[in-house]
Amino acid sequence: GGKYDKNGEFTFFAPNDEAFMSLDADQTADLLTDPAQILDVLQNHTLADTVTADELTSMETVETEAGETLVVTIDGEVVRVGEATVVSTDIEAAGGVIHVVDGLLIP
């Protein structure tokens, strides 16, 4: 068992290369030396349900597996989750969906 057994449904906001480049050297070093923080960050990129891009645009907030609430903002064609912009959507993965974002969602 485990909390990821919910029918395998999930949404993952996958950071692209730019997301990692947005971190400064100290932040990167902190992340790499603290596995617990890496896990927190990954969980903060993960939702327990499958949320498509269409569904995301009708939501005001999403609740992450890290227990954080991220605000969803829509500006024309631009969708942002927390501080990150969604750059690619609805990539299907085993039982869930991946949206690529251009920033790290650090809790």
Secondary structure, 3 states (H helix, E strand, C coil): CCCCCCCCCCEEEEECHHHHHCCCHHHHHHHHHCHHHHHHHHHHCEECCCCCHHHHHCCCEEECCCCCEEEEEEECCEEEECCEEEEEEEEEECCEEEEEECCCCCC
